[in-house]
Amino acid sequence: MTPNAASASSGPSRRSFLASTAVATAAVAGGMPLLAACGGSDSGSREGTTSGKDAEKILPAYVASNVVTPDIPAKNGSAIGFTSKLDLATLKTSVPKKLGKGGKVTIMSPFWGSPPKSDNAYYKAMNDLIGVDVAWQNQDGNTYEQKLGAVLASSDVPDVVVVPGWNMNGKIPSAIMSKFADLGPYLSEDAVKEYPNLAAIPTDAWQRSIFGGRLLGLPQPAPYVTGIVPLYRKDVFDKEGYEVPRSADEFMALAKEITNAKAKRWACLDMKWTAFQAFGVLSGSEKPLGWNLVDGRLVYRIETEEYLEALEWTRKLFAAGVVHPDAKLGKSQATDPGPKFAAGEFLIYANNISQWWSRTGEQAAQNPEFKIWGMDVFGHDGGDPTLWAEQPAGIFAFVNKKASESVIRDALAVANVTAAPYGTKEFMMTNYGVEGTHYTVKDGVPVKTDQGNIDVMNAYVMVASPAATIAHPDFPDVAKAQVEWQQRMGAFTKKSAFYGMQITEPARYTNLSNDFEQLEDDITRGRKKISDMQQAVSDWKKKGGDQLRDWYKKLLDDNGSAAS
């Protein structure tokens, strides 16, 4: 499971959503879906960003992979999709010769679950395929930020360190820029062609890998379409004749129709994230996407009328009694929504797109009538929604600045294998392990063995990934629906002024917005009022928000806008 597939909150935080996406990115293995600050000027500034012509000299050349043709090409920022069965006899080869030179590379990465023994069959097979002796230093993903901070503050940094975007807080961005190697000499422009699978990583994902004016990170690409889907019980909707709502008012009316507290049925869980989408609130899942130009003025998401309107609508859902009591009490922050969703205690909840597949798989054998599906996001007034692009990469692997050239090249050899596209031998080994030992294939569907579920977990998949991909050989209709949902929503998705930029804010502003998520939840649950948010925004401006606006405005003036 992903760290949040089984325990994601129904009123999910930014971090829980990213964590769910992160390891979903890493986990087509075993059937999990594959989904999908810092630049500076030439002076080496650790604040700001790098874009435009400065970035062009740094970015790797893009060379699309032609090894495998997807069943559904990417469109409107979506992942690519595969809906056909797997035929191991026709798997392609994307790495015809070992690029590794037999050296040893230590890699520290977050890990959710119990790490396998270091000499397990999967690690041995992967190392043989790559030609590198990888030694894993797996760390608990739930407490990774503390461990990461301690390691980066020490003189004992592993050869490769994986850093998720949600862990780039405090002093960690500065440490990234001081501790890790510039990969530009090995990957910039045409140099990347030595590693064809890395060359096929989309340019937007590499743009996010530029820190302090240097190409430091190996990225995991992601779709820029929102990963948050209003999921619902389509089987129950069809049986009861419920229609998918097309406006905020229709959702409220439907929620009241569904809810029968005496029968232990409520309409939904916390729908705050869907509210943000329906009301067109600027993306807040990762800095700096909450900022954008509005009528020529740079505005942060919390300053907008849409933000307050979304909170007010969510508050009304709670006040109307249509939200499951678990969410009202806050239990949903630590409780898996799956069992009560399957039991029909609520019919709608917003969560990561990965749960579309995982819930389907959970219920397939025991409840064949069960059908989870994704609602299209509606505009609050019944019109088209205005959605905002997410960042095209959110997890990165970095190589120690003290590493020798041979270690750097061995690390890149690892990444070139782990970034192999779906439908290749390298992808199958990375994500499933050894046929017969870690998985079997029946009717074109790979199934993990017990040993596979122990050995083939989130290790190699954390180093680098291919272009965002969705593939579920066991439920191809879900894969098709997920990609098509992304493509429909992508048609309504805009890129804000800072899309794709890796930005390091001045340290004095690091914690400026930390308290807003809790205040949002207090307001939607009736513990605080909208006026409390208005006061908090006023305080935010005085404490540094206005100065941060000026800082971002200069950044925009210097680098130009990425908006579209």
Number of C-alpha atoms within 10 A of each C-alpha: 19 26 19 25 27 17 18 25 25 28 25 22 16 14 15 21 21 22 26 24 29 26 30 29 30 27 26 23 27 21 23 24 26 30 32 30 29 25 28 23 16 11 8 13 15 22 22 26 27 29 25 13 9 15 19 15 13 22 24 27 22 18 17 14 18 10 16 14 14 19 13 18 13 19 16 16 23 29 28 26 27 23 19 17 18 20 14 15 7 10 17 17 16 22 19 8 10 15 21 23 15 17 14 18 21 18 24 24 25 24 22 20 16 12 18 18 11 14 10 13 19 25 23 15 15 22 19 15 19 25 20 24 20 25 17 19 17 18 19 15 16 13 12 18 21 10 14 21 17 14 16 20 14 8 9 10 21 20 24 26 26 21 26 23 19 17 17 19 16 15 13 19 23 20 15 24 23 14 18 24 22 23 23 19 11 19 21 22 17 14 14 23 18 15 19 19 26 32 26 23 28 23 19 19 27 30 26 31 30 30 31 30 27 25 27 26 29 29 33 31 30 31 26 27 28 23 20 20 25 20 21 23 20 21 15 16 15 11 8 10 9 13 12 16 18 20 19 20 14 17 18 19 12 17 23 17 13 19 22 15 15 7 8 12 20 24 26 28 27 30 26 24 25 20 25 24 25 25 24 21 24 27 25 18 17 15 20 23 23 20 23 25 16 10 7 7 10 15 19 23 18 21 16 14 11 19 19 21 17 25 24 19 21 27 24 17 23 21 14 13 18 25 27 24 18 16 21 19 10 16 15 21 18 14 17 17 25 19 14 14 20 19 12 17 21 24 26 26 26 25 27 24 26 26 28 24 24 20 20 19 15 14 17 13 10 9 12 9 12 19 19 24 22 23 18 17 24 24 19 24 14 14 11 16 22 22 25 25 24 27 27 27 27 23 31 24 24 29 28 21 19 14 17 12 10 15 23 23 19 24 29 25 22 26 25 27 31 27 31 29 28 28 22 19 19 26 25 22 21 29 26 28 28 18 17 12 16 23 23 16 15 12 10 14 18 24 20 22 18 11 17 24 18 17 24 29 28 26 25 24 24 31 31 29 32 30 30 26 28 30 31 25 20 21 18 18 14 21 25 19 15 25 25 19 19 25 19 18 23 22 17 16 23 18 22 22 20 25 26 26 29 28 25 24 20 13 14 10 14 13 10 15 14 9 10 15 11 10 18 23 20 17 19 25 22 15 11 14 17 19 11 14 20 14 11 17 18 14 12 17 16 11 13 15 18 15 13 18 17 13 15 21 19 13 18 19 10 14 18 14 19 15 14 10
